[in-house]
Amino acid sequence: MRVRITSWVVAGLATLSWPLGAAPSERVTGESALSALEAFLAVSPRESAGEVLGMVGLFGKPGPFQWLILTTHPSTPGVLRESVMAGGRVLATRNFSPLPGQDLPHLPIDRAGLRLDSAAAFGIVEELARRQSRVFDSAHFQLRVRDFGAEPVWMLNLLNRARVSVGVVYLSASSGEILRETWVGPAPVGGDTKVSAR
């Protein structure tokens, strides 16, 4: 199955911050994507929030501490808005115009189609990594709609303790089906199969 989705990192990711005394290398339980999305929709009326295009969470172990939510800007066509959500609150927002050629989500996510939360996606990928004898420490999460369709897709970029990618897994946020997996380098032979994020 061909999956045409590429990674996106918005400049506003710099607004993501860590709780006092915590660091990305430490275990941070965080909150699930659907919890953050529900809270965002509750505090941001649809007419002012726009359509949700994507979500990003960094260093999930298993859940990121904060989520970046990308939406359209209803009153200004061509302008997008980034909102940082944590603890049920919007911590920061930024409006920006995409640069030419910038790979940003452009199809709206249908909340009704989201059946697989980030924690469940992490669990599936964790088991997959265990079967592949791959060790990872945390995961970057990305949720967006696959091009030429309406299916929401999770992309989890798995990082080791040095924050270097060891693999990327795509799975359906509707069904949980693994759509694609790419691993860096050969699987270790006789190595530790424990996934260190647990």
Residue pairs with C-beta under 8 A, 6 or more apart in sequence:
1 179
1 180
3 146
3 153
3 170
3 179
3 180
4 146
4 147
4 148
5 144
5 146
5 147
5 153
5 155
5 170
6 103
7 103
7 142
7 155
7 157
8 54
8 56
8 102
8 103
8 104
8 105
8 142
8 144
9 56
10 56
10 68
10 70
10 82
10 96
10 104
11 96
12 68
12 82
12 94
12 96
13 56
13 58
13 68
15 68
15 82
15 84
15 91
15 92
15 94
16 58
16 66
16 68
16 84
17 66
17 91
18 24
18 28
18 65
19 28
19 65
22 28
22 65
24 58
24 59
24 138
24 163
25 137
25 161
25 163
27 61
27 197
28 59
28 60
28 61
28 63
28 64
28 65
29 61
29 62
29 63
30 57
30 60
30 61
30 62
30 63
30 64
30 65
30 66
31 63
31 64
31 65
31 67
31 86
31 87
32 63
32 117
32 118
32 119
33 55
33 57
33 67
33 117
33 118
33 141
33 143
34 114
34 117
34 118
35 88
35 117
36 55
36 67
36 69
36 85
36 86
37 52
37 55
37 67
37 69
37 85
37 111
37 114
39 85
39 88
39 89
40 49
40 52
40 69
40 83
40 85
40 90
41 49
41 52
41 111
43 88
43 89
43 90
44 83
44 90
47 74
48 74
49 71
49 74
50 71
50 72
50 73
50 74
50 81
51 71
51 72
51 108
51 109
52 69
52 70
52 71
52 108
52 109
52 111
53 70
53 71
53 72
53 80
53 104
53 105
53 106
53 107
53 108
53 109
53 144
53 145
54 69
54 70
54 104
54 105
54 109
54 142
54 143
54 144
54 145
55 67
55 68
55 69
55 70
55 141
55 142
55 143
55 144
56 67
56 68
56 70
56 140
56 141
56 142
56 143
57 63
57 64
57 66
57 67
57 68
57 118
57 140
57 141
58 64
58 66
58 140
58 141
59 65
59 138
59 139
59 140
59 159
60 118
60 122
60 138
60 139
60 140
60 141
61 137
61 138
61 139
61 197
62 118
62 119
62 122
62 123
62 126
62 139
62 197
63 118
63 119
63 122
64 118
64 141
65 86
66 84
66 85
66 86
66 91
67 84
67 85
67 86
68 82
68 83
68 84
68 85
69 82
69 83
69 84
69 85
70 80
70 81
70 82
70 104
70 105
71 80
71 81
71 83
72 80
72 81
72 108
73 79
73 80
73 81
73 95
76 95
78 97
78 98
79 95
79 96
79 97
80 95
80 96
80 97
80 98
80 104
81 93
81 94
81 95
81 96
82 93
82 94
82 96
83 90
83 92
83 93
84 90
84 91
84 92
84 93
85 91
98 104
105 144
105 145
107 144
107 145
107 147
107 150
108 145
109 143
109 144
109 145
109 152
110 150
110 152
113 150
113 151
113 152
113 173
113 174
114 143
114 152
114 173
114 174
115 173
115 174
115 175
115 176
116 154
116 171
116 172
116 173
116 174
116 175
116 176
118 141
118 143
118 154
120 176
121 141
121 154
121 156
121 171
121 173
121 176
122 139
122 141
122 156
122 197
124 171
124 176
124 178
125 139
125 156
125 158
125 169
125 171
126 195
126 197
126 198
128 169
128 178
128 181
129 135
129 136
129 158
129 167
129 195
130 193
130 194
130 195
132 167
132 181
132 183
132 187
133 187
133 188
133 191
133 193
134 158
134 166
134 167
134 183
134 187
134 188
134 195
135 160
135 166
135 188
135 191
135 192
135 193
135 194
135 195
135 196
136 158
136 159
136 160
136 166
136 167
136 195
136 196
136 197
137 159
137 160
137 161
137 196
137 197
138 158
138 159
138 197
139 156
139 157
139 158
139 159
139 197
140 156
140 157
140 159
141 154
141 155
141 156
142 154
142 155
142 156
142 157
143 152
143 153
143 154
143 155
143 173
144 152
144 153
144 155
145 151
145 152
145 153
146 152
146 153
151 172
151 173
151 174
152 172
152 173
152 174
153 170
153 171
153 172
153 173
153 179
154 170
154 171
154 172
154 173
155 168
155 169
155 170
156 168
156 169
156 171
157 165
157 167
157 168
158 165
158 166
158 167
158 168
158 169
159 165
159 166
160 166
161 196
165 184
166 183
166 184
166 185
167 181
167 182
167 183
167 184
168 181
168 182
169 178
169 180
169 181
169 182
170 178
170 179
170 180
170 181
171 177
171 178
171 179
172 179
